[in-house]
Amino acid sequence: MHNPGHRFQAQDRLAGGAQYIAGRLTKGTSGRTHAVVDPATGDEVYTYELAGTADVDAAVAAARAAFPGWSGATPAERSEALHRFAAVLAERAEEFAQAESLQCGKPLKLTREFDVPGTIDNTSFFAGAARHLQGQSAGEYSGDHTSYVRREAIGVVGSIAPWNYPLQMAAWKILPAIAAGNTIVLKPAELTPLTSLLFAEAATAAGIPDGVINIVTGLGREAGEHLVGHPDVAMTSFTGSTAVGKRVAEIATSTVKRLHLELGGKAPFVVFDDADLEAAVQGAVAGTLINTGQDCTAATRAYVQRPLYDAFVERTGALMASVRVGDPFAAGTDLGPLISHAQRDRVAGFVDRARGYARVVTGGEAPQGELKSGAYYAPTLVADAGQDSEIVQAEIFGPVLVVLPFDTDDEGIALANDTPYGLAASAWSRDVYRANRATREIKAGCVWVNDHIPIISDMPHGGYKASGFGKDMSAYSFEEYTQVKHVMFDNTAVARKDWHRTVFGDRP
């Protein structure tokens, strides 16, 4: 294992602060402290003072003060700043990778090859998008009048990010908002604030003006709810559970603000009987275990057409059993710990309860020995559960895959749609017509074919049904952080006079 009490490398620079307001690190004013815990060892690696409502007010005020200047900058100026930002992130890539692994328990190879490069690419994408804040060309849609549409920044955006991808979620929230000319206050999860703070600090180093990006790290019921309900926040963006998303929507509705929700998922993995079995097995294991299963798009429900069912269960179980669980900083590790012991126990509870109605093929336990002190849980495959069972319907958020058989294509697609969620899915078939039908009929914001989990900055990510609404990444996300204004010119003085007479009649 890495050394107990592994020191957070940027500790001196952050100096115990977890609030980044108007370009400066400060300490929270709630009077309560919180610790960032290394989930691989249970050791505290960073302690800070939580934000209170006064810190949220200060951050919103800073964002509001910065808004006129930032929104008034040209698209080219915002683009140039974001390109500089991407360069700073690239220079500090290793620091970000290590900090993300330390606070989340992600294998270092994952943060080096996925989280950090993806964040840099996202920054570069929105640097380009900033120059394409386009409305609609002018035209005469009503007699003697010329109309056009402007896209304008909304104002101060209040965003709340989860703990499973702290760096990428900070980027997904911050980048489209500021590229469109907004300013932002982000509340990261109190478990994982480190890379969000470093992200904001890097933005300042790149020359993005003070107050454009602000970070407040506090509890959801205090700092989070105050941010969502703040009258000077024009838009709320939230990523997290469906249950908390409903509470966010309730608060946001009271001030009639723009709302963006990316909520839970229970992604189906549908394997038709003509699929490449080995590819599907590999895809299922990778798609289930990414980030130790703490991914709302992770494969969680595998529906396998009956001719392939037994072989799929056998081979998937064998491959899961070969996955190397261990120290996130060790080169050979495939799977790290869950975010906390509480989350580990929650996952274990789902599996333990399932033993009464399903078959645990592999896993289903916490490793012992040198991993005992960490929040580890073995890759787990469960077979033969009922469609209506808890383990099939509820979001587990851990390294657990449930496999069920189906007979007809109609049944497989119906089962895939039979949960409240609709964030992501995949279909596995060599038949283009069969696969195309699945992409049409599965109700999810993303449907992969013969793959599961890849995402790219250029394409949208977001859900259907109880998985929320709104898109992250892509030009679709960029447009969500704008408001549309119709501008109409009266081209003739006669038209104005006639309109006046129509409304008010003939008057002196």
N, C-alpha and C positions, 0 to 999 in steps of 0.2 A: 504493500500500500504506500501511497505518497505520505510524506512525513506528517504525523499528527500536528494539527495547528498550522498547516500549510499557510504561509503568509500571503495575503492578498497583495499583489505587487504594487498596486496604485494606492495603497493605504495612506502613505505619507501625503500624497497629493490631495486626496479627498479629505484627509484630516478629520475624520469622524462625521463629516457632513453628509446629508442625504437629501438636501433640498438645493436645487439649482435655480436661482431666481435672478433675473436681470443680469445674467452673465457671471454670477458669483455663487460659490458654494456657501451654504449656511447650515446651521443646525436647526432642527425642528423646535417648535414651541409648545408641543402638547404636554411636556413634562414626563413623557414615557419613553423608554428606550426599547430597542428591538435589535436582535442579533441575526446576522446572516450566518447560516449553519451549513457547513460542508456535508451534504447528505451521504457521502461515501464513508465518513468517519464519525459524524455527529459532533465535530468540533466547531466552536464559534470562530469565525474568521473575520468578522467585521461587526462592530456595534455602533449604533447611531441613534439619534433622537428622532422620534416620529413627528411628522407634520401634524399640526392642528389646523383648525379653521382659519386662524390668522395667517398661516403660511399660504393656504389656498388663496385667500383674499389678496395677499401680496403678489403671488404669482400671476393671478388674473389681472391685477392692476398693471404689472409689468408688461404682460402680453398686450393689454389694451393700449398702453402708451406706445408700444413698438409698432402697433398695427398701421397707423397712417404712413409711416416711412417705408415699411416693408411692402405693404400693398401698393404703395405709390411708385416703388421701384419698377423699372422696366423688366419684362420677361427675360431679356438678355442678362440683366444684372443679377436677377435671382438665379438664373441658370449658371452663370459664372461662379457664384458663391457655392452652389451645390457641387459643381465640378471640383472646386478646391476642397470641399468637404470630403468627397470621395477619395481624393488623394491623401488627405490626412488619415482617413480610416485605413487605407491601404498601408501607410507607413506604420500604423500601430496595430496591424492585424494580429500579431502574436499575443500582444497584451490583451486584446479583446477575446481571443480564443481561450486563453488561460483563465481569464476572469469568468467567462461564461461557463466553462467546465467546472470551475470551483464552486460557483454558487448553485448550479443546477444538477451536477453529477453527470453531465453529458461526457461521453468519451471525447478526449481531446481531438482525435481524428475527425469526429463529427463536426466539432466547432471550427476546426481548421479548414475542412473541405466543404462544409455546407453553410453553417450559420454565418460566419464572418464573410466569406466570398459572396454569399447571397445578399447580405446587407450592403456590401460595397456596390454590387451590381444594381441593386434597387436604388441606391443613391445616384448612380450614373444615369439610370433610366429616368428618374424624375428631374434630374438636371436637364435632360433633353426635353422632357414633357413641359417644363416651365416655359418654353418658347412657343408652345402651341395652345395657349389659352384663347381659343377661338369661339366666336359667336356664330352668326349666320350672315351671309352676304345680303347686302341691301336689295330691296325690291319693292315694287308697288303692289301691295296685296289689297289695298283699299283705294278707291279712286282719289286722285290728287294728293295722296299721302305716300311717303316713303318710310318703310319700316326696316329695322334691323334688330338683332339680338346681341346683347352684351353678356359675357360671362364675367362675373365679378367675385372677388373674395368675400367670404361670409363674415369674418371677424375673428373673435377668439374661439378656438376649438378646445374643448375639454375632453381628454382621452384617458381611458383606463385600460391598461394592458395586463395580461396574465403572466404567470410564472413559468410556463413551459418553454416559451421561446422569447425570453426577455429582450434580447438585442434585436431580433428580427421584428418582434411586435412593436418595439419603439420605432423602428424604421418605417414599418407599414403605417403607423399612425402619424408620425411626424412628417415624413417626406412629401406625400401628396398634399397635405395641408399647407405646408410652407411654400411648396412649389407654386401653388395657386395664389399665394399672396396672403394667406392667413397667418396668424400667430397661434401658439399652442401652449397649453399646460397639460403635461402628461403625468398621470399617477401610475407608476409601475407597482407590481405586487410587492408587498413589504418583505417577502421572502427573498426577492431577487432584484434589488435596485442597482447593483453595481455597474452593469454595462449600460444601463440607461443614463446614469450619471456621466460615465465616460463618453457616451455618445454626445450628450449635450456639451460637455467640455471640448470635445473635438470640433463641434460646430463653431464654437467661439474661436478656437484656434484657427479655423478656416476663414474667419472674418464674417460670419453670419452675425448680424447685430444683436446686442444684448436685448433680452426680452422676447425675441422671436421664438425661442425654445426655452421652456421652463419645466422643471421636474419637481414634483412634490411627492414625497414618500411617506404615506400614512396608511391608516386602516381604512377599509372600505366604508364602514358604517359611519366614520367621522369625516375624514378628508375626501373620500370618494363621493359620498352622498352630497357633501357641501359643494364639490366641484360640479356635479351634474345639475344641481339645482340653482347654481349661481346665476343671478340675473344678467351678468355681463358676459356669460358664455353663450355663444350663438349656436353652437353645434356640439353634440356629444357623440363620441365614438367609443364603443365598448366591445371588448373581446373577453369572453368568459362563459360561464355556465348559463344555461337557459333560465334557471331559477333566478339567478342574480340579474340576468338581462331583463326579466320582467319587472324587477324592482327599479332598475335604471330607467326603463321606459315609463314607468309610473311617475317617477320624479321629473323626468325630462318633459313629460306631457304638461305638467303644471306650469311650465314657463314657455310652452309651445316652441321648443327649439328643434332644429334638425337632428335626426337620430340615425346612427349607423350601428348595427348590431351584428357581430359574428359570434354565434353561440355554439352550443354543443353539437356533437356528431356521433353517429353510430354506423360507420361506413360499411356497406355490403360489398362483398367480394364474390362475384357470381362466375362460377366456372361451368361452362357448357361442356357437353360430352365430346366435342371435337377439339377441345383446347389442347395446347402443348402442356402436358401434365408437369413435366420438370420445370418449365418456365413458371407455371402457376404456383408450384410449391415454393420456388425461390421468391416469387413475388409476394406470396402470402407471408412468409417469414420476415422478409424485409419490410413489407408494408405494415405488419403488426408491431414489430419491435422498434421501429424508428423512435428515437428519443424515449426508449423504455415504454413505448405505448402511450406516452403522454402527449398525444397529438390528436386534435379533433378530426383529422382526416385519416387517421390510422385505420387499417383494415381490422375490423372487429367481429364481423359476421361473415363467415365463408359459407356460401350456398353452392354445393357441388352436385351436379347431375349424377344420378345414381350409378351409372356404369363406371364412373371415376371415383366414387365416394370413398370406398375402402382404401384404395391405393393412395388417394390424397391424404387421408387421415394418417396412414402409416408413415408415408414419406415426410409429411410436414412435422409430425411428432419427432421423427428421427433427426431432422435438420434442426429443429428447435433445441433438442437435447444437446447438440454439438456447439451451440452458441456459447462463446466465452464471456462469462459474467465476471466483472472485476473492477479494479482500480481505474477510474476514468483517465488517469494520466499514464497508464501503462500502454505500450505500443500494441499489444495483442488483444486488448479489450474490445469486445463487440457491444456489450450492454453494460451500462452503468446502473446506479441506484435510482430509485424513485426520488421525488423531490424531498420527501420527509418520511419519518417513521409513521406519522398519522396517515399519509397517503398509502404507504405500504400496507398498513393494517386494513385500510378501507378495501384495497384490491383483494387482499387475502380473504376478507369477509365474503365478497362476492363468490369466490371460488369455493370456499368452505360450505357455503349454503347450497351451492350447485351440486355438491356431492350427493345430496339426497334425491336428485332427479336427473343427473347427467353423469357422464364418464370423464374423469380427468385422465387424459392420455399421457401427458408428460407435465412436469413442473408441479405447480400447486403448493409451493413451499418457499420459505425464506432460506437462503444458503447459510450455512454455519461456518465454523472455522474463522479464518481471518476476515471474512466479510460480515461477521455477525453484528458488529457495531454499526454498520451502515444500513441504509434503507433499501436493501436489495430484495428482489423477488425473482424467482426463476421464470424463464419463458414458459408459458403455460398454454396447453391445448386442451380444450373441452369439446367433447363430441356428444351427440344424441340428446341435446337439450330440446325442450319444446319451444316453438316459436313464441309463445306467450310468456315464457319464463323470464325471470328477472335478469339473468345473465345475458339473454338475447336482446332485451328491450332497453335496459338501463346503460348509461354511459359509465364505463368502468375506469377508463383513463389509466391503464396499466398494460403490462406485457401479456395480454390474454386474448386468444382467438377462440371463438366458438364456431364449430363446423356442423352444418345441418344438410341433409340430402334433399333433393327435389327431383321430380319426374319429368314434367313438361316445361317447355320454355315459358309458357304463360305463368306457371306456378313459380318458377324461379324469379321472374320479374316482379310478380305480386309479393313474394316474400321480401324481396329487396326493398320494396316500398312500404313494408308493414312495420314502420316505427314512426314516431313523431318527427324524426330528424331528416335532414336532406342536405347535408353539406358536401359529401363526396361519395364516390362509388367507383367500382371497376368491373369490367366485363371481360371474360377470357374466352376467345373463340377464334378459330381459323377462318370462319365463314363471315365475310364482310357484311352480308345482309343481316345475319343474326346479330352481329356486333352493333350494326347501325340501328337495328330495332331497339336494342338495349339502351343505347345512348339517347334515343328519343323518349323511351317510356320510363326509364328510371328517373325519379324525381329528386334530383340533386344538382347542386350548383356546378359540380365538376364530375364528369364521368370519364375515367381513363379506359383505354382498350389495350389489353395485354400488357399492362403496367399498373403500378399503384404507388402513388405518393409524389411524383416529381411536380414541382411548381417552377414557374419562371416569371420574372418581373413584368414581361410584356403582356401577360394574360391574366384575367380576373380570377379572384378567389372570393367566394361567398356562398351563402346557403339559400335553401328553400325551407319552407315550413318552420318548425321550431328551431332550426339552425340559424334563424335570423334573416336579415336583409341588408343590402349594401355590399359593395365590392372593395376588396383590398387589392393593391397592385394594379398595374395597367392604366390605360387612359380612362377606363370606366371609373376607377377610384379617383383619379385626378379630377374628373368632372363632378364627382359627388361633393367635393370640397369647394364648389362654386355655387353661386346663385345666378339665375337667369333673369335678365331685365329686357323688356321690350321697349324700344325707343321708336317713336313715330314723329315724323316731320310733316307738317301741313305745307304743301308746296305752293299754295296760292292764297292771296288775301281774300279773294272772292269766296273761296271755300270756308274760310273762317267766318265771314259775314253770313253766309247761308246757314252754316251750322248754328250760329248764334240765333238766327231768326227761327230755325226749326225748334230750338229748345225753349226760347224765351218769347217768341212772337215779335211783332213789330213794336218797337218802343222808340221814343225820341232818343 
